[in-house]
Amino acid sequence: MNFFLLLIFLCCSQFVFSQKMKGNLTEYIDSLTHSMPKVANQGDYQSPSKETLEIWQKALENVYDQNQEKTEEYLNEIGYFLNIFEDSTDQKLYWILQKQVNSSNHWGTYVFNPKASRKNLLISCPHPHHDRFTEKEGIFIFKNVQAGMYAVAGAERCNSTNYSRCSGKTMVCNDETEENFRISDLAHNSHSLFHIFHEFFNVQKTDLLVFQLHGFEKKKNDPDAILSNGTKSYPKDLDYVSIFFFHLSEIDSELTFKIAHRDTTWNRLNGLSNVQGNLMNGSPHPCTNLAKQASGKFIHIEQGKLLRGNKNGWEKITQALQQTIGENTELAPKFSTETDQKSVHLVFEKSEIIGVQIRNLKGEIVFEKRAKHWDSKKIKLEQGIYFIRIQNQYGFTNQQITIE
C-alpha cells in the first residue's frame, strides 16, 4: 500500500495515535509542506498554549528514548501523531512527528532518524515557501547527509497577523514600514514547538550543530551566500561556519560569500536576532537577549536562488556539510593537541595510517601529510588560528587551535 492510500485511511480515522507508512521520505515530506498554509495574513497559524509546549517536551523526551507508546500518547493530546516511516530508498525507519489530518495546528513537521550517521546534526527550515525551495532543499540535505533531526515550520512566515515578543524588526511582511516579527516566523519566536525542538536536542546533545536554511533575493552587490554563526564574534571552540565555507568554496570556486564574523562591516541578513541562533550561542533568554559570544554550534545560511533553487545547489551544500561534520563513529581518529608560541604537538590515541591536514584562517592548507603509525608529531606554525583535520579509513575529526 503506498502512502497516498494510507493518507486516505488517515482522513477517515477520527483518532490517530500512530501510523506505519512506506514510501519515498523526501516526496512524503514534500507533500506535507506543500499542503501547509502558504498565504500571508490569513491567521491559520495559532500560538500553542504553555500546556501544549509542556506536552510537546514530554513527547520529545520519549522520542529520544524511542518509547513509541508514550510518544503516541503525548502527541495525540496536542493533535499530532507519530508516523513510523520506512523509506523505500534506504529501508531505514524514520520517526515523523506530524499534525493529524483534521487538526488546525500548523506548528510544523519534525523528523527523527534513530540510525543517523550524523546524530548531532539538526537541519532546520523555519521559512518554507517564503524562502522558496528551502523546504525541498532541507529534507534533501537531511536525508542525504543522514542527519539526526529535521525541523520544518508549518505555515508561511507572514501567515499570522499577531506579533512575536522577541527582539528584532523586519519589513519582510510589510514593505512600507518596519514591524515586529510575526508569531508564524519561527526563527523569531521562541514560544513554539519549533524552538522547543531545538532547545530539547541542544540539552540532550552537547555537541549539537544546527544548520539553518534561509533564502534571499539578491541585490546588485550581494554575494551568492551569507554565512553566520549568529554573532559577530569568532567562536572559542570549533568554527564550523569557516570550515563549511572552506569546503563549499572548494566545491564551487565561483560562488561568492559574506561571513558575519569575518566580514564585520557586512550587516545584512546576518541572523543576529534569530532565536535558535541565540539559543545555540548560549543566550539565557534567546527571545530577547542577543548572544554575545559564539559557540560555533549554529550555521545560518542565506542563499540566493543559485544554491537553493535546484538540486545541483542542494548537492553542493550536502557535500560541504559532509566534509564539515564527520560521521558518528568510535573508529574515527582521536588525538589531543599541545601548543606553544611556534608549534603544535599532536598526540594520537592510536598508532594507525592517517591523513593530517592543517588550514589557516584563510582556508589555505599550510600542512598536509599522509602518515603511517605516528604516535605524536610536532609541527611548526606561525601565530594565528588553525583548523586541524585528522582522517583515517573510518572518518575524520576536526579541532581548532590558536598559536599565540
ZADO-467162 format. One record per residue (C-alpha): residue number from 1; x, y, z. Coordinates in nm, 2 decimals, decimal comma. Each point is the difference from the previous one (the first is absolute). Layout:
<NUM; <X; Y; Z>>
...
//
This chain:
<1; <0,00; 0,00; 0,00>>
<2; <0,16; 0,33; -0,10>>
<3; <-0,02; 0,31; 0,23>>
<4; <-0,27; 0,17; -0,20>>
<5; <-0,24; -0,28; 0,08>>
<6; <0,11; 0,01; 0,36>>
<7; <-0,08; 0,37; 0,00>>
<8; <-0,35; -0,08; -0,11>>
<9; <-0,02; -0,23; 0,30>>
<10; <0,12; 0,27; 0,23>>
<11; <-0,26; 0,24; -0,13>>
<12; <-0,27; -0,25; 0,09>>
<13; <0,14; -0,06; 0,35>>
<14; <-0,13; 0,22; 0,28>>
<15; <0,26; -0,11; 0,26>>
<16; <0,35; -0,05; -0,12>>
<17; <0,28; -0,09; 0,24>>
<18; <0,26; -0,13; -0,24>>
<19; <0,03; -0,14; -0,35>>
<20; <0,26; -0,21; -0,19>>
<21; <0,07; 0,11; -0,35>>
<22; <0,23; -0,09; -0,28>>
<23; <0,11; 0,22; -0,29>>
<24; <0,25; 0,26; -0,11>>
<25; <0,08; 0,22; 0,30>>
<26; <0,09; 0,31; -0,19>>
<27; <-0,31; -0,02; -0,21>>
<28; <-0,22; -0,06; 0,30>>
<29; <0,14; 0,30; 0,20>>
<30; <-0,03; 0,21; -0,32>>
<31; <-0,37; -0,10; -0,01>>
<32; <-0,05; 0,12; 0,36>>
<33; <0,17; 0,34; -0,05>>
<34; <-0,18; 0,05; -0,33>>
<35; <-0,33; -0,02; 0,18>>
<36; <0,09; 0,24; 0,28>>
<37; <-0,15; 0,36; 0,01>>
<38; <0,20; 0,21; -0,25>>
<39; <-0,19; 0,33; 0,00>>
<40; <0,10; 0,30; 0,21>>
<41; <-0,24; 0,17; 0,25>>
<42; <-0,25; -0,29; 0,01>>
<43; <0,04; -0,09; 0,36>>
<44; <0,02; -0,38; -0,04>>
<45; <0,30; -0,02; 0,24>>
<46; <-0,11; 0,02; 0,36>>
<47; <0,23; 0,03; 0,30>>
<48; <0,02; -0,32; 0,20>>
<49; <-0,09; 0,02; 0,37>>
<50; <0,25; -0,04; 0,28>>
<51; <-0,16; -0,34; 0,08>>
<52; <0,05; -0,11; -0,36>>
<53; <0,37; 0,08; 0,01>>
<54; <0,03; -0,20; 0,32>>
<55; <-0,17; -0,30; -0,16>>
<56; <0,23; 0,04; -0,31>>
<57; <0,30; 0,00; 0,23>>
<58; <-0,12; -0,33; 0,15>>
<59; <-0,06; -0,15; -0,35>>
<60; <0,36; 0,10; -0,11>>
<61; <0,14; -0,17; 0,31>>
<62; <-0,17; -0,32; -0,10>>
<63; <0,11; 0,04; -0,36>>
<64; <0,36; 0,02; 0,12>>
<65; <-0,05; -0,31; 0,21>>
<66; <-0,18; -0,16; -0,29>>
<67; <-0,30; -0,08; 0,21>>
<68; <-0,26; -0,03; -0,27>>
<69; <-0,30; -0,05; 0,22>>
<70; <0,06; 0,30; 0,22>>
<71; <0,09; 0,22; -0,30>>
<72; <-0,33; -0,09; -0,16>>
<73; <-0,19; 0,08; 0,31>>
<74; <0,14; 0,35; 0,05>>
<75; <-0,01; 0,09; -0,37>>
<76; <-0,37; -0,09; -0,01>>
<77; <-0,07; 0,25; 0,27>>
<78; <0,11; 0,29; -0,22>>
<79; <-0,15; -0,11; -0,33>>
<80; <0,32; -0,17; -0,13>>
<81; <0,08; -0,36; -0,07>>
<82; <0,31; -0,22; -0,04>>
<83; <0,07; -0,13; -0,35>>
<84; <0,25; -0,28; -0,01>>
<85; <0,11; 0,04; -0,36>>
<86; <0,21; -0,26; -0,19>>
<87; <0,18; 0,17; -0,28>>
<88; <0,00; -0,21; -0,31>>
<89; <0,33; 0,14; -0,12>>
<90; <0,22; -0,10; 0,30>>
<91; <-0,24; -0,23; 0,20>>
<92; <0,06; 0,21; 0,31>>
<93; <-0,28; 0,08; 0,25>>
<94; <-0,06; 0,37; 0,07>>
<95; <-0,22; 0,14; 0,28>>
<96; <-0,21; 0,28; -0,14>>
<97; <-0,19; 0,22; 0,24>>
<98; <-0,28; 0,16; -0,20>>
<99; <-0,34; 0,16; 0,05>>
<100; <-0,31; -0,22; -0,02>>
<101; <-0,19; 0,06; -0,33>>
<102; <-0,30; 0,17; 0,16>>
<103; <0,21; 0,21; 0,24>>
<104; <0,04; 0,37; -0,06>>
<105; <0,33; 0,02; 0,18>>
<106; <0,25; 0,11; -0,25>>
<107; <0,30; -0,03; 0,22>>
<108; <0,24; -0,18; -0,23>>
<109; <0,12; -0,35; -0,09>>
<110; <0,29; -0,16; 0,18>>
<111; <0,21; -0,31; -0,10>>
<112; <0,23; -0,21; 0,23>>
<113; <0,25; -0,24; -0,15>>
<114; <0,08; -0,27; 0,25>>
<115; <0,28; -0,15; -0,22>>
<116; <0,15; 0,33; -0,11>>
<117; <0,37; 0,00; -0,09>>
<118; <0,02; 0,37; 0,12>>
<119; <-0,22; -0,02; 0,31>>
<120; <0,11; 0,34; 0,13>>
<121; <-0,11; 0,19; -0,32>>
<122; <-0,34; 0,18; -0,01>>
<123; <-0,12; 0,14; -0,33>>
<124; <-0,23; 0,29; 0,06>>
<125; <-0,25; 0,16; -0,25>>
<126; <-0,19; 0,29; 0,16>>
<127; <-0,13; 0,17; -0,31>>
<128; <-0,14; -0,25; -0,24>>
<129; <-0,16; 0,14; -0,32>>
<130; <0,08; 0,36; 0,09>>
<131; <0,37; -0,08; -0,04>>
<132; <-0,09; -0,19; -0,31>>
<133; <0,14; -0,36; -0,05>>
<134; <0,16; -0,01; 0,35>>
<135; <-0,27; -0,25; 0,11>>
<136; <0,10; -0,24; -0,28>>
<137; <0,37; 0,07; 0,05>>
<138; <-0,03; -0,07; 0,37>>
<139; <-0,14; -0,35; -0,02>>
<140; <0,24; -0,08; -0,29>>
<141; <0,30; 0,10; 0,22>>
<142; <-0,13; -0,18; 0,31>>
<143; <-0,05; -0,32; -0,19>>
<144; <0,33; 0,00; -0,20>>
<145; <0,22; 0,12; 0,28>>
<146; <-0,17; -0,24; 0,24>>
<147; <-0,06; 0,26; 0,27>>
<148; <-0,16; -0,09; 0,33>>
<149; <-0,29; 0,25; 0,00>>
<150; <-0,20; 0,21; -0,24>>
<151; <-0,24; 0,29; 0,08>>
<152; <-0,22; 0,19; -0,25>>
<153; <-0,25; 0,26; 0,09>>
<154; <-0,37; -0,06; -0,06>>
<155; <-0,11; 0,34; -0,15>>
<156; <0,13; 0,28; -0,21>>
<157; <0,20; 0,24; 0,22>>
<158; <-0,24; 0,29; -0,05>>
<159; <-0,32; -0,21; 0,04>>
<160; <-0,09; 0,14; 0,34>>
<161; <-0,10; 0,36; 0,06>>
<162; <0,12; -0,03; 0,36>>
<163; <0,34; 0,12; 0,11>>
<164; <0,28; -0,18; 0,18>>
<165; <0,13; 0,14; 0,32>>
<166; <0,36; -0,08; -0,10>>
<167; <0,26; 0,25; -0,10>>
<168; <0,04; 0,14; -0,35>>
<169; <-0,18; 0,19; -0,27>>
<170; <-0,07; -0,09; -0,36>>
<171; <-0,16; 0,12; -0,32>>
<172; <-0,04; -0,36; -0,13>>
<173; <-0,38; 0,00; 0,05>>
<174; <-0,06; 0,37; -0,05>>
<175; <0,20; 0,18; -0,26>>
<176; <-0,11; 0,34; 0,11>>
<177; <0,13; 0,01; 0,36>>
<178; <0,20; -0,20; 0,25>>
<179; <-0,20; -0,21; 0,25>>
<180; <0,06; -0,28; 0,25>>
<181; <0,03; -0,35; -0,14>>
<182; <-0,32; -0,20; -0,03>>
<183; <-0,06; -0,30; 0,24>>
<184; <-0,01; -0,22; -0,31>>
<185; <0,36; 0,09; -0,07>>
<186; <0,16; -0,28; 0,20>>
<187; <0,36; 0,13; -0,02>>
<188; <-0,12; 0,29; 0,21>>
<189; <-0,25; -0,16; 0,24>>
<190; <0,12; -0,21; 0,29>>
<191; <-0,35; -0,09; 0,11>>
<192; <-0,04; -0,27; -0,26>>
<193; <0,04; -0,38; -0,05>>
<194; <0,27; 0,08; -0,25>>
<195; <0,21; 0,18; 0,26>>
<196; <-0,06; -0,26; 0,27>>
<197; <0,12; -0,27; -0,24>>
<198; <0,33; 0,18; -0,04>>
<199; <0,02; 0,07; 0,37>>
<200; <-0,07; -0,36; 0,10>>
<201; <0,27; -0,15; -0,23>>
<202; <0,25; 0,27; 0,11>>
<203; <-0,03; -0,12; 0,35>>
<204; <0,01; -0,37; -0,09>>
<205; <0,30; 0,04; -0,24>>
<206; <0,28; 0,22; 0,13>>
<207; <0,16; -0,02; -0,35>>
<208; <-0,31; 0,09; -0,19>>
<209; <0,05; 0,20; -0,32>>
<210; <-0,30; 0,18; -0,15>>
<211; <0,01; 0,08; -0,37>>
<212; <-0,28; 0,24; -0,09>>
<213; <-0,11; 0,08; -0,35>>
<214; <-0,11; 0,34; -0,13>>
<215; <-0,05; 0,16; -0,33>>
<216; <0,02; 0,36; -0,13>>
<217; <-0,04; 0,20; -0,32>>
<218; <0,34; 0,12; -0,11>>
<219; <0,06; 0,37; -0,05>>
<220; <0,27; 0,13; -0,23>>
<221; <0,30; -0,03; 0,23>>
<222; <-0,12; -0,30; 0,20>>
<223; <0,19; -0,33; 0,02>>
<224; <-0,14; -0,34; -0,08>>
<225; <-0,01; -0,09; 0,37>>
<226; <0,02; 0,17; 0,33>>
<227; <0,13; -0,21; 0,29>>
<228; <-0,03; 0,07; 0,37>>
<229; <0,05; -0,17; 0,33>>
<230; <-0,27; 0,23; 0,15>>
<231; <0,25; 0,25; 0,13>>
<232; <0,28; 0,23; -0,12>>
<233; <0,26; -0,18; 0,21>>
<234; <0,24; -0,29; -0,06>>
<235; <-0,09; -0,31; 0,20>>
<236; <0,25; -0,12; 0,26>>
<237; <-0,06; -0,36; -0,11>>
<238; <-0,04; -0,15; -0,35>>
<239; <-0,10; 0,26; -0,26>>
<240; <-0,24; -0,21; -0,21>>
<241; <-0,10; 0,30; -0,21>>
<242; <0,35; 0,05; -0,12>>
<243; <0,06; -0,37; -0,06>>
<244; <-0,33; -0,03; -0,20>>
<245; <0,11; 0,31; -0,20>>
<246; <0,34; -0,15; -0,09>>
<247; <-0,17; -0,32; -0,13>>
<248; <-0,28; 0,17; -0,19>>
<249; <0,23; 0,24; -0,17>>
<250; <0,22; -0,28; -0,11>>
<251; <-0,29; -0,19; -0,14>>
<252; <-0,11; 0,31; -0,20>>
<253; <0,28; 0,26; -0,02>>
<254; <-0,23; 0,24; -0,19>>
<255; <-0,24; 0,05; 0,30>>
<256; <0,03; 0,32; 0,19>>
<257; <-0,04; 0,04; 0,38>>
<258; <-0,03; 0,24; 0,29>>
<259; <0,06; -0,14; 0,35>>
<260; <-0,13; 0,20; 0,29>>
<261; <0,28; -0,06; 0,25>>
<262; <0,27; 0,04; -0,27>>
<263; <-0,15; 0,28; -0,21>>
<264; <-0,10; 0,21; 0,30>>
<265; <-0,11; 0,30; -0,21>>
<266; <-0,27; -0,21; -0,17>>
<267; <-0,33; 0,06; 0,18>>
<268; <-0,27; -0,15; -0,21>>
<269; <-0,17; -0,34; 0,07>>
<270; <0,25; -0,10; 0,27>>
<271; <-0,26; -0,18; 0,22>>
<272; <0,11; 0,18; 0,31>>
<273; <-0,36; 0,01; 0,14>>
<274; <-0,07; -0,36; -0,09>>
<275; <-0,13; -0,17; 0,31>>
<276; <0,14; -0,34; -0,09>>
<277; <0,34; 0,17; -0,05>>
<278; <-0,03; 0,17; 0,33>>
<279; <-0,08; -0,33; 0,16>>
<280; <0,29; -0,19; -0,15>>
<281; <0,24; 0,28; 0,09>>
<282; <-0,10; -0,02; 0,37>>
<283; <-0,23; 0,30; 0,05>>
<284; <-0,19; -0,05; 0,33>>
<285; <-0,31; 0,16; -0,17>>
<286; <0,01; -0,07; -0,37>>
<287; <-0,31; 0,19; -0,07>>
<288; <0,12; 0,34; 0,12>>
<289; <0,37; -0,03; 0,07>>
<290; <0,24; -0,01; -0,29>>
<291; <0,29; -0,24; 0,04>>
<292; <0,32; 0,17; 0,09>>
<293; <0,25; -0,28; -0,07>>
<294; <-0,01; -0,26; -0,28>>
<295; <0,00; -0,37; 0,10>>
<296; <0,06; -0,11; -0,36>>
<297; <-0,31; -0,23; 0,02>>
<298; <-0,22; 0,19; -0,24>>
<299; <0,03; 0,05; -0,38>>
<300; <-0,24; 0,25; -0,15>>
<301; <0,01; 0,00; -0,38>>
<302; <-0,18; 0,26; -0,21>>
<303; <-0,01; -0,12; -0,36>>
<304; <-0,07; 0,15; -0,34>>
<305; <-0,19; -0,21; -0,25>>
<306; <0,32; -0,14; -0,15>>
<307; <0,04; -0,22; 0,31>>
<308; <-0,35; -0,06; 0,13>>
<309; <-0,19; -0,01; -0,33>>
<310; <0,11; -0,33; -0,14>>
<311; <0,13; -0,35; 0,09>>
<312; <0,35; 0,09; -0,13>>
<313; <0,03; 0,26; 0,27>>
<314; <-0,14; -0,23; 0,27>>
<315; <0,26; -0,26; -0,09>>
<316; <0,28; 0,26; 0,05>>
<317; <-0,14; 0,09; 0,34>>
<318; <-0,02; -0,37; 0,09>>
<319; <0,35; -0,07; -0,10>>
<320; <0,14; 0,29; 0,19>>
<321; <-0,19; -0,10; 0,31>>
<322; <0,13; -0,36; -0,03>>
<323; <0,35; 0,14; 0,00>>
<324; <-0,07; 0,24; 0,29>>
<325; <-0,14; -0,24; 0,26>>
<326; <0,11; -0,36; 0,02>>
<327; <-0,21; -0,31; 0,04>>
<328; <-0,06; -0,12; 0,36>>
<329; <0,24; -0,29; 0,03>>
<330; <0,22; -0,12; 0,28>>
<331; <0,26; -0,10; -0,26>>
<332; <0,07; 0,35; -0,12>>
<333; <0,35; 0,12; 0,11>>
<334; <0,05; 0,14; 0,35>>
<335; <0,27; 0,25; 0,08>>
<336; <0,10; 0,28; 0,24>>
<337; <0,20; 0,31; -0,06>>
<338; <0,26; 0,21; 0,19>>
<339; <0,10; 0,34; -0,13>>
<340; <0,29; 0,24; 0,07>>
<341; <0,10; 0,32; -0,17>>
<342; <0,13; -0,16; -0,32>>
<343; <-0,16; -0,34; -0,04>>
<344; <-0,27; -0,26; 0,08>>
<345; <0,08; -0,34; 0,14>>
<346; <-0,25; -0,27; -0,11>>
<347; <-0,04; -0,30; 0,22>>
<348; <-0,19; -0,30; -0,15>>
<349; <-0,20; -0,24; 0,21>>
<350; <0,07; -0,28; -0,25>>
<351; <0,28; -0,07; -0,24>>
<352; <-0,15; -0,04; -0,34>>
<353; <0,01; 0,12; -0,36>>
<354; <-0,14; 0,35; 0,00>>
<355; <-0,03; 0,32; -0,21>>
<356; <0,09; 0,32; 0,17>>
<357; <-0,11; 0,34; -0,14>>
<358; <0,04; 0,34; 0,15>>
<359; <-0,17; 0,32; -0,13>>
<360; <0,05; 0,36; 0,10>>
<361; <-0,28; 0,25; 0,05>>
<362; <0,00; 0,08; -0,37>>
<363; <-0,07; -0,37; -0,08>>
<364; <0,35; -0,05; -0,15>>
<365; <0,15; -0,34; 0,07>>
<366; <0,32; 0,06; 0,18>>
<367; <0,08; -0,36; 0,09>>
<368; <-0,11; -0,33; -0,16>>
<369; <0,14; -0,34; 0,03>>
<370; <-0,10; -0,36; -0,01>>
<371; <0,17; -0,18; 0,29>>
<372; <0,06; -0,35; 0,11>>
<373; <-0,03; -0,09; 0,37>>
<374; <0,08; 0,34; 0,16>>
<375; <-0,02; 0,00; 0,38>>
<376; <0,06; 0,37; 0,00>>
<377; <0,12; 0,28; -0,22>>
<378; <0,12; 0,36; 0,05>>
<379; <-0,08; 0,24; -0,27>>
<380; <0,14; 0,36; -0,03>>
<381; <-0,26; 0,27; -0,05>>
<382; <-0,01; 0,38; 0,00>>
<383; <-0,23; 0,20; 0,23>>
<384; <-0,37; -0,04; -0,09>>
<385; <-0,31; -0,21; 0,01>>
<386; <0,02; -0,35; -0,17>>
<387; <-0,24; -0,28; -0,08>>
<388; <0,14; -0,35; 0,03>>
<389; <-0,16; -0,30; -0,17>>
<390; <0,11; -0,35; 0,07>>
<391; <-0,14; -0,28; -0,22>>
<392; <0,02; -0,38; 0,00>>
<393; <-0,19; -0,26; -0,21>>
<394; <-0,31; 0,04; 0,22>>
<395; <-0,05; 0,37; 0,03>>
<396; <0,16; 0,33; 0,11>>
<397; <0,03; 0,22; 0,30>>
<398; <0,03; 0,38; 0,00>>
<399; <0,17; 0,22; 0,26>>
<400; <0,07; 0,37; 0,02>>
<401; <0,32; 0,15; 0,16>>
<402; <0,15; 0,34; 0,06>>
<403; <0,37; 0,07; -0,01>>
<404; <0,05; 0,31; 0,21>>
//
